[in-house]
Amino acid sequence: MKKLLLFIIVLALAGWAYINFSSQPNPAVKPIANLDPERYMGTWYSILRLPHRFEKDLDNVTAEYRLNEDGTIHVTNKGYNRKKGEWQTATASAEPVPGMEAGFRVTFFWPFNGGYYIAELGSNYEYAVVVSDSKDYFWLLSRSPRPSQGLIDEVTTRAYAWGYDIEQFQRVTHGPVND
């Protein structure tokens, strides 16, 4: 019985590894063609997002990107959990997708990774729209915690045209934290 259970576990892990490591990236929206990684580095404020468990109850969410010597990117996501009254931080590594200038595979918990694709980028790198391999993930990032409502409306309109459920978008609050 133990051998059968072990065989089933090994088979399941092999299947999972095959799916995760052999599948081609499949961005929900085509990434931009040109990216200057050095200009993209630094701090970004999360402005809009679709709900998901790893950012639940978080305000003041930022993503900080740092380019490593090997071409990978060190990612630090930070947000204030208003229900717990504490800051939460998660770090990751992002590896470029070969042949895709604005595509990355991000790993927060090895061996799990996900697609990170820059679908839109302001001409001065003042905002970015980030998507994944499904329409379950969407972020509007900005260099400022308070971008113009016009920008938010324009991005939301494009997201709707791309097939995103904009009724589910959450606006991220940025402001003072009372510890």
NORSUL-V546166 format. One record per residue. RES is the residue in one letter. SS is DSSP state (H for helix, E for strand, L for the rest). PHI is phi in radians with two decimals (* if undefined). OMEGA is omega in whole degrees, -180 to 180 (999 if undefined). Layout:
BEGIN
<<RES SS PHI OMEGA> <RES SS PHI OMEGA>>
END
This chain:
BEGIN
<<M L * -180> <K H -1.13 179> <K H -1.16 178> <L H -1.13 179> <L H -1.10 178> <L H -1.08 179> <F H -1.07 -180> <I H -1.12 179> <I H -1.12 179> <V H -1.09 179> <L H -1.10 179> <A H -1.11 178> <L H -1.12 178> <A H -1.13 178> <G H -1.11 178> <W H -1.08 -180> <A H -1.10 179> <Y H -1.07 -179> <I H -1.14 -175> <N H -1.33 -174> <F H -1.82 -179> <S H -1.89 -178> <S L -1.36 178> <Q L -1.40 176> <P L -1.03 -178> <N L -2.40 -176> <P L -1.05 178> <A L -1.16 177> <V L -2.37 -178> <K L -1.05 178> <P L -1.21 177> <I L -1.11 -176> <A L -1.52 -175> <N L -2.22 178> <L L -2.44 172> <D L -1.71 -175> <P H -0.96 -179> <E H -1.13 178> <R H -1.24 -179> <Y H -1.33 -177> <M L -1.14 179> <G E 2.03 -175> <T E -1.70 176> <W E -2.16 176> <Y E -1.75 175> <S E -1.35 -176> <I E -1.90 177> <L E -2.24 176> <R E -2.75 168> <L L -1.50 -178> <P L -1.22 173> <H L -2.76 -170> <R H -1.11 -174> <F H -1.42 172> <E H -2.15 -179> <K L -1.08 178> <D L 1.17 -179> <L E -1.69 172> <D E -2.00 177> <N E 0.90 -176> <V E -1.41 176> <T E -2.25 172> <A E -2.21 178> <E E -2.03 -178> <Y E -2.03 179> <R E -2.31 -179> <L E -1.35 177> <N L -1.56 -179> <E L -1.05 -178> <D L -1.49 178> <G L 1.62 174> <T L -1.38 -179> <I E -2.14 174> <H E -1.51 -177> <V E -1.99 173> <T E -2.22 176> <N E -1.77 -176> <K E -2.44 177> <G E -2.75 -180> <Y E -1.71 178> <N E -1.45 -175> <R L -1.17 179> <K L -1.36 180> <K L -1.54 -179> <G L 1.20 -179> <E E -2.61 176> <W E -1.38 175> <Q E -2.16 -179> <T E -2.28 175> <A E -2.34 178> <T E -2.01 -178> <A E -2.65 173> <S E -2.17 179> <A E -2.03 178> <E E -1.89 179> <P E -1.06 173> <V E -1.48 180> <P L -0.97 177> <G L 1.40 -178> <M E -2.37 -173> <E E -1.02 -177> <A E -1.99 179> <G E -2.20 -178> <F E -2.45 170> <R E -1.88 -176> <V E -1.82 180> <T E -2.08 173> <F E -1.61 180> <F E -2.28 179> <W L -1.08 8> <P L -1.69 -177> <F E -1.40 177> <N E -2.48 180> <G E -2.50 180> <G E -1.34 177> <Y E -2.34 -175> <Y E -2.21 178> <I E -1.53 -176> <A E -1.51 -179> <E E -2.70 -178> <L E -2.59 178> <G L -1.06 -176> <S L -1.07 177> <N L -1.87 -179> <Y L 1.00 -179> <E L -1.54 175> <Y E -2.65 178> <A E -2.55 172> <V E -1.93 -177> <V E -2.04 178> <V E -2.23 180> <S L -2.24 -178> <D L -1.45 177> <S L -2.41 179> <K L -1.50 176> <D L -1.52 -177> <Y L -2.27 -179> <F E -2.80 175> <W E -2.39 164> <L E -1.84 179> <L E -1.90 -180> <S E -2.49 175> <R L -1.28 180> <S L -2.01 177> <P L -1.24 -179> <R L -2.38 177> <P L -1.25 -178> <S L -1.16 176> <Q H -1.12 177> <G H -1.04 178> <L H -1.10 -180> <I H -1.04 179> <D H -1.13 179> <E H -1.09 -179> <V H -1.15 179> <T H -1.10 178> <T H -1.09 178> <R H -1.15 179> <A H -1.07 177> <Y H -1.09 179> <A H -1.10 178> <W L -1.38 177> <G L 1.74 178> <Y L -1.42 177> <D L -1.44 -174> <I H -1.18 177> <E H -1.15 -180> <Q H -1.57 -178> <F L -1.02 177> <Q E -2.00 176> <R E -1.52 -179> <V L -1.49 179> <T L -1.45 174> <H L -2.19 -180> <G L 3.08 -179> <P L -1.09 177> <V L -1.99 177> <N L -1.75 -179> <D L -1.32 999>>
END
